[in-house]
């Protein structure tokens, strides 16, 4: 599964994917798939990792969008 968000706030496209069985990765570092960053709870890229093992695209997109919103809040707090 994949989802690409065209982030105007971060001024780049972010692609979320599940290249393996369940862990979700985002290409925040410019690298796709498992070379990207694993998304973690609270909008972070370190800590308890987030995963999705189902096959529902809408559920996957909901998880990614929720994480993205939290990530943007974290980044803007610097």
N, CA, C and O atoms as CSV, one atom per row, in Angstrom:
chain,resi,resn,atom,element,x,y,z
A,1,UNK,N,N,0.835,-1.176,0.000
A,1,UNK,CA,C,0.000,0.000,0.000
A,1,UNK,C,C,0.876,1.234,0.000
A,1,UNK,O,O,1.979,1.232,0.548
A,2,UNK,N,N,0.379,2.278,-0.615
A,2,UNK,CA,C,1.091,3.550,-0.647
A,2,UNK,C,C,0.116,4.708,-0.561
A,2,UNK,O,O,-1.040,4.611,-0.974
A,3,UNK,N,N,0.613,5.803,-0.014
A,3,UNK,CA,C,-0.123,7.055,0.038
A,3,UNK,C,C,0.889,8.173,-0.117
A,3,UNK,O,O,1.906,8.191,0.577
A,4,UNK,N,N,0.623,9.107,-1.021
A,4,UNK,CA,C,1.497,10.265,-1.188
A,4,UNK,C,C,0.732,11.508,-0.786
A,4,UNK,O,O,-0.378,11.750,-1.260
A,5,UNK,N,N,1.338,12.297,0.095
A,5,UNK,CA,C,0.770,13.567,0.530
A,5,UNK,C,C,1.662,14.672,-0.021
A,5,UNK,O,O,2.875,14.669,0.188
A,6,UNK,N,N,1.050,15.612,-0.722
A,6,UNK,CA,C,1.779,16.765,-1.229
A,6,UNK,C,C,1.729,17.842,-0.149
A,6,UNK,O,O,0.775,18.616,-0.075
A,7,UNK,N,N,2.752,17.883,0.676
A,7,UNK,CA,C,2.765,18.772,1.836
A,7,UNK,C,C,3.212,20.174,1.455
A,7,UNK,O,O,4.377,20.400,1.126
A,8,UNK,N,N,2.282,21.104,1.502
A,8,UNK,CA,C,2.630,22.499,1.256
A,8,UNK,C,C,3.360,23.088,2.458
A,8,UNK,O,O,4.172,24.001,2.312
A,9,UNK,N,N,3.071,22.570,3.627
A,9,UNK,CA,C,3.710,23.058,4.853
A,9,UNK,C,C,5.197,22.702,4.856
A,9,UNK,O,O,6.037,23.532,5.205
A,10,UNK,N,N,5.521,21.459,4.462
A,10,UNK,CA,C,6.912,21.008,4.450
A,10,UNK,C,C,7.573,21.234,3.094
A,10,UNK,O,O,8.777,21.028,2.941
A,11,UNK,N,N,6.782,21.655,2.117
A,11,UNK,CA,C,7.262,21.960,0.773
A,11,UNK,C,C,7.890,20.744,0.085
A,11,UNK,O,O,8.932,20.848,-0.562
A,12,UNK,N,N,7.232,19.589,0.238
A,12,UNK,CA,C,7.687,18.377,-0.446
A,12,UNK,C,C,6.591,17.324,-0.414
A,12,UNK,O,O,5.629,17.426,0.348
A,13,UNK,N,N,6.757,16.311,-1.256
A,13,UNK,CA,C,5.845,15.178,-1.250
A,13,UNK,C,C,6.375,14.126,-0.282
A,13,UNK,O,O,7.576,13.863,-0.218
A,14,UNK,N,N,5.463,13.541,0.458
A,14,UNK,CA,C,5.819,12.469,1.390
A,14,UNK,C,C,5.037,11.229,0.981
A,14,UNK,O,O,3.809,11.258,0.898
A,15,UNK,N,N,5.751,10.147,0.728
A,15,UNK,CA,C,5.106,8.892,0.358
A,15,UNK,C,C,5.219,7.907,1.514
A,15,UNK,O,O,6.311,7.605,1.995
A,16,UNK,N,N,4.074,7.419,1.941
A,16,UNK,CA,C,3.998,6.400,2.987
A,16,UNK,C,C,3.827,5.055,2.306
A,16,UNK,O,O,3.126,4.943,1.301
A,17,UNK,N,N,4.470,4.033,2.856
A,17,UNK,CA,C,4.346,2.703,2.270
A,17,UNK,C,C,4.538,1.625,3.336
A,17,UNK,O,O,5.058,1.871,4.424
A,18,UNK,N,N,4.099,0.432,2.977
A,18,UNK,CA,C,4.332,-0.761,3.789
A,18,UNK,C,C,5.111,-1.721,2.899
A,18,UNK,O,O,4.517,-2.560,2.222
A,19,UNK,N,N,6.437,-1.604,2.894
A,19,UNK,CA,C,7.225,-2.446,2.002
A,19,UNK,C,C,7.350,-3.899,2.459
A,19,UNK,O,O,7.707,-4.772,1.668
A,20,UNK,N,N,7.062,-4.151,3.715
A,20,UNK,CA,C,7.141,-5.513,4.238
A,20,UNK,C,C,5.759,-6.021,4.598
A,20,UNK,O,O,4.822,-5.935,3.804
A,21,UNK,N,N,5.645,-6.554,5.810
A,21,UNK,CA,C,4.363,-7.119,6.241
A,21,UNK,C,C,3.467,-6.106,6.946
A,21,UNK,O,O,2.250,-6.131,6.763
A,22,UNK,N,N,4.059,-5.204,7.759
A,22,UNK,CA,C,3.164,-4.322,8.506
A,22,UNK,C,C,3.746,-2.958,8.896
A,22,UNK,O,O,2.973,-2.030,9.134
A,23,UNK,N,N,5.044,-2.799,8.972
A,23,UNK,CA,C,5.600,-1.524,9.412
A,23,UNK,C,C,5.428,-0.452,8.349
A,23,UNK,O,O,5.614,-0.708,7.160
A,24,UNK,N,N,5.073,0.747,8.785
A,24,UNK,CA,C,4.815,1.858,7.868
A,24,UNK,C,C,6.053,2.743,7.806
A,24,UNK,O,O,6.614,3.123,8.834
A,25,UNK,N,N,6.465,3.061,6.596
A,25,UNK,CA,C,7.623,3.916,6.361
A,25,UNK,C,C,7.202,5.168,5.612
A,25,UNK,O,O,6.233,5.152,4.852
A,26,UNK,N,N,7.935,6.254,5.829
A,26,UNK,CA,C,7.725,7.508,5.104
A,26,UNK,C,C,9.071,7.945,4.532
A,26,UNK,O,O,10.102,7.803,5.189
A,27,UNK,N,N,9.064,8.467,3.327
A,27,UNK,CA,C,10.310,8.866,2.674
A,27,UNK,C,C,10.752,10.277,3.074
A,27,UNK,O,O,11.112,11.084,2.217
A,28,UNK,N,N,10.725,10.565,4.350
A,28,UNK,CA,C,11.104,11.887,4.869
A,28,UNK,C,C,12.568,12.228,4.607
A,28,UNK,O,O,12.931,13.401,4.518
A,29,UNK,N,N,13.400,11.207,4.483
A,29,UNK,CA,C,14.828,11.425,4.249
A,29,UNK,C,C,15.181,11.320,2.766
A,29,UNK,O,O,16.356,11.275,2.402
A,30,UNK,N,N,14.151,11.281,1.912
A,30,UNK,CA,C,14.392,11.183,0.482
A,30,UNK,C,C,14.599,9.776,-0.019
A,30,UNK,O,O,14.848,9.573,-1.207
A,31,UNK,N,N,14.501,8.794,0.865
A,31,UNK,CA,C,14.713,7.392,0.507
A,31,UNK,C,C,13.377,6.643,0.563
A,31,UNK,O,O,12.615,6.816,1.514
A,32,UNK,N,N,13.086,5.816,-0.441
A,32,UNK,CA,C,11.821,5.087,-0.456
A,32,UNK,C,C,11.870,3.799,0.372
A,32,UNK,O,O,12.937,3.303,0.732
A,33,UNK,N,N,10.682,3.283,0.655
A,33,UNK,CA,C,10.554,1.975,1.301
A,33,UNK,C,C,11.288,1.851,2.617
A,33,UNK,O,O,11.253,2.766,3.441
A,34,UNK,N,N,11.955,0.721,2.823
A,34,UNK,CA,C,12.629,0.456,4.092
A,34,UNK,C,C,13.849,1.344,4.315
A,34,UNK,O,O,14.403,1.360,5.415
A,35,UNK,N,N,14.271,2.075,3.306
A,35,UNK,CA,C,15.362,3.033,3.493
A,35,UNK,C,C,14.847,4.352,4.067
A,35,UNK,O,O,15.633,5.192,4.507
A,36,UNK,N,N,13.535,4.528,4.062
A,36,UNK,CA,C,12.919,5.722,4.628
A,36,UNK,C,C,12.878,5.650,6.148
A,36,UNK,O,O,13.568,4.837,6.764
A,37,UNK,N,N,12.075,6.494,6.731
A,37,UNK,CA,C,11.928,6.546,8.193
A,37,UNK,C,C,10.669,5.793,8.608
A,37,UNK,O,O,9.610,5.957,8.003
A,38,UNK,N,N,10.793,4.970,9.643
A,38,UNK,CA,C,9.606,4.327,10.197
A,38,UNK,C,C,8.820,5.366,10.963
A,38,UNK,O,O,9.393,6.182,11.685
A,39,UNK,N,N,7.501,5.337,10.806
A,39,UNK,CA,C,6.697,6.279,11.575
A,39,UNK,C,C,6.413,5.682,12.948
A,39,UNK,O,O,6.207,4.477,13.091
A,40,UNK,N,N,6.408,6.551,13.947
A,40,UNK,CA,C,6.213,6.118,15.331
A,40,UNK,C,C,5.078,6.918,15.956
A,40,UNK,O,O,4.674,7.953,15.427
A,41,UNK,N,N,4.576,6.442,17.065
A,41,UNK,CA,C,3.437,7.081,17.709
A,41,UNK,C,C,3.725,8.537,18.036
A,41,UNK,O,O,4.863,8.914,18.316
A,42,UNK,N,N,2.686,9.337,17.997
A,42,UNK,CA,C,2.780,10.742,18.368
A,42,UNK,C,C,3.356,11.644,17.292
A,42,UNK,O,O,3.640,12.810,17.565
A,43,UNK,N,N,3.537,11.143,16.077
A,43,UNK,CA,C,4.083,11.970,15.011
A,43,UNK,C,C,5.597,12.033,15.009
A,43,UNK,O,O,6.181,12.981,14.485
A,44,UNK,N,N,6.229,11.039,15.585
A,44,UNK,CA,C,7.694,11.005,15.656
A,44,UNK,C,C,8.252,9.928,14.726
A,44,UNK,O,O,7.508,9.123,14.164
A,45,UNK,N,N,9.583,9.932,14.577
A,45,UNK,CA,C,10.257,8.898,13.786
A,45,UNK,C,C,11.164,8.041,14.661
A,45,UNK,O,O,11.993,7.285,14.156
A,46,UNK,N,N,11.004,8.162,15.958
A,46,UNK,CA,C,11.679,7.271,16.892
A,46,UNK,C,C,10.708,7.001,18.036
A,46,UNK,O,O,9.864,7.832,18.370
A,47,UNK,N,N,10.850,5.839,18.617
A,47,UNK,CA,C,9.931,5.432,19.670
A,47,UNK,C,C,9.149,4.216,19.228
A,47,UNK,O,O,9.598,3.469,18.360
A,48,UNK,N,N,7.970,4.007,19.821
A,48,UNK,CA,C,7.148,2.850,19.449
A,48,UNK,C,C,6.676,2.965,17.993
A,48,UNK,O,O,5.953,3.897,17.641
A,49,UNK,N,N,7.086,2.021,17.165
A,49,UNK,CA,C,6.756,2.090,15.747
A,49,UNK,C,C,5.287,1.760,15.494
A,49,UNK,O,O,4.656,1.006,16.235
A,50,UNK,N,N,4.769,2.351,14.424
A,50,UNK,CA,C,3.385,2.109,14.039
A,50,UNK,C,C,3.359,1.098,12.902
A,50,UNK,O,O,4.251,1.073,12.054
A,51,UNK,N,N,2.343,0.282,12.899
A,51,UNK,CA,C,2.220,-0.723,11.846
A,51,UNK,C,C,0.757,-0.903,11.484
A,51,UNK,O,O,-0.145,-0.508,12.223
A,52,UNK,N,N,0.550,-1.510,10.326
A,52,UNK,CA,C,-0.794,-1.862,9.886
A,52,UNK,C,C,-0.689,-3.123,9.051
A,52,UNK,O,O,-0.003,-3.138,8.029
A,53,UNK,N,N,-1.352,-4.161,9.471
A,53,UNK,CA,C,-1.271,-5.443,8.790
A,53,UNK,C,C,-2.501,-5.779,7.973
A,53,UNK,O,O,-2.598,-6.872,7.416
A,54,UNK,N,N,-3.451,-4.843,7.894
A,54,UNK,CA,C,-4.677,-5.113,7.150
A,54,UNK,C,C,-4.533,-4.811,5.667
A,54,UNK,O,O,-3.444,-4.503,5.181
A,55,UNK,N,N,-5.645,-4.903,4.963
A,55,UNK,CA,C,-5.660,-4.684,3.524
A,55,UNK,C,C,-6.578,-3.538,3.109
A,55,UNK,O,O,-6.830,-3.357,1.918
A,56,UNK,N,N,-7.079,-2.766,4.063
A,56,UNK,CA,C,-8.010,-1.688,3.764
A,56,UNK,C,C,-7.246,-0.394,3.502
A,56,UNK,O,O,-6.616,0.153,4.407
A,57,UNK,N,N,-7.302,0.091,2.278
A,57,UNK,CA,C,-6.569,1.302,1.891
A,57,UNK,C,C,-7.022,2.523,2.691
A,57,UNK,O,O,-6.196,3.354,3.068
A,58,UNK,N,N,-8.313,2.638,2.951
A,58,UNK,CA,C,-8.827,3.798,3.695
A,58,UNK,C,C,-8.299,3.817,5.129
A,58,UNK,O,O,-7.979,4.882,5.657
A,59,UNK,N,N,-8.209,2.661,5.752
A,59,UNK,CA,C,-7.667,2.586,7.112
A,59,UNK,C,C,-6.191,2.963,7.108
A,59,UNK,O,O,-5.734,3.707,7.975
A,60,UNK,N,N,-5.447,2.452,6.136
A,60,UNK,CA,C,-4.032,2.795,5.998
A,60,UNK,C,C,-3.864,4.305,5.810
A,60,UNK,O,O,-3.012,4.918,6.453
A,61,UNK,N,N,-4.662,4.898,4.944
A,61,UNK,CA,C,-4.578,6.338,4.699
A,61,UNK,C,C,-4.923,7.130,5.951
A,61,UNK,O,O,-4.297,8.153,6.227
A,62,UNK,N,N,-5.898,6.676,6.702
A,62,UNK,CA,C,-6.288,7.352,7.940
A,62,UNK,C,C,-5.144,7.347,8.953
A,62,UNK,O,O,-4.885,8.359,9.604
A,63,UNK,N,N,-4.466,6.219,9.084
A,63,UNK,CA,C,-3.323,6.114,9.996
A,63,UNK,C,C,-2.227,7.080,9.571
A,63,UNK,O,O,-1.670,7.800,10.399
A,64,UNK,N,N,-1.918,7.093,8.277
A,64,UNK,CA,C,-0.845,7.950,7.757
A,64,UNK,C,C,-1.180,9.426,7.901
A,64,UNK,O,O,-0.322,10.216,8.297
A,65,UNK,N,N,-2.412,9.812,7.586
A,65,UNK,CA,C,-2.808,11.231,7.679
A,65,UNK,C,C,-2.807,11.711,9.128
A,65,UNK,O,O,-2.411,12.841,9.411
A,66,UNK,N,N,-3.252,10.852,10.043
A,66,UNK,CA,C,-3.247,11.212,11.466
A,66,UNK,C,C,-1.808,11.414,11.945
A,66,UNK,O,O,-1.513,12.368,12.664
A,67,UNK,N,N,-0.912,10.502,11.537
A,67,UNK,CA,C,0.493,10.627,11.896
A,67,UNK,C,C,1.086,11.896,11.289
A,67,UNK,O,O,1.821,12.615,11.966
A,68,UNK,N,N,0.783,12.179,10.041
A,68,UNK,CA,C,1.302,13.359,9.350
A,68,UNK,C,C,0.899,14.646,10.078
A,68,UNK,O,O,1.730,15.535,10.268
A,69,UNK,N,N,-0.351,14.748,10.479
A,69,UNK,CA,C,-0.811,15.944,11.207
A,69,UNK,C,C,-0.028,16.130,12.512
A,69,UNK,O,O,0.369,17.246,12.845
A,70,UNK,N,N,0.190,15.039,13.244
A,70,UNK,CA,C,0.965,15.119,14.487
A,70,UNK,C,C,2.418,15.478,14.187
A,70,UNK,O,O,3.026,16.249,14.928
A,71,UNK,N,N,2.979,14.933,13.118
A,71,UNK,CA,C,4.360,15.226,12.731
A,71,UNK,C,C,4.538,16.709,12.412
A,71,UNK,O,O,5.510,17.330,12.843
A,72,UNK,N,N,3.609,17.266,11.667
A,72,UNK,CA,C,3.686,18.685,11.312
A,72,UNK,C,C,3.631,19.540,12.575
A,72,UNK,O,O,4.358,20.529,12.675
A,73,UNK,N,N,2.790,19.185,13.532
A,73,UNK,CA,C,2.747,19.930,14.797
A,73,UNK,C,C,4.077,19.850,15.523
A,73,UNK,O,O,4.538,20.848,16.077
A,74,UNK,N,N,4.705,18.669,15.531
A,74,UNK,CA,C,5.994,18.490,16.200
A,74,UNK,C,C,7.081,19.299,15.526
A,74,UNK,O,O,7.894,19.933,16.197
A,75,UNK,N,N,7.102,19.281,14.206
A,75,UNK,CA,C,8.138,19.997,13.445
A,75,UNK,C,C,7.982,21.503,13.620
A,75,UNK,O,O,8.974,22.225,13.713
A,76,UNK,N,N,6.741,21.976,13.665
A,76,UNK,CA,C,6.521,23.413,13.773
A,76,UNK,C,C,6.806,23.957,15.178
A,76,UNK,O,O,6.856,25.171,15.375
A,77,UNK,N,N,6.991,23.062,16.150
A,77,UNK,CA,C,7.295,23.490,17.518
A,77,UNK,C,C,8.773,23.766,17.742
A,77,UNK,O,O,9.151,24.177,18.839
A,78,UNK,N,N,9.616,23.557,16.750
A,78,UNK,CA,C,11.059,23.771,16.914
A,78,UNK,C,C,11.380,25.242,16.967
A,78,UNK,O,O,12.545,25.614,17.102
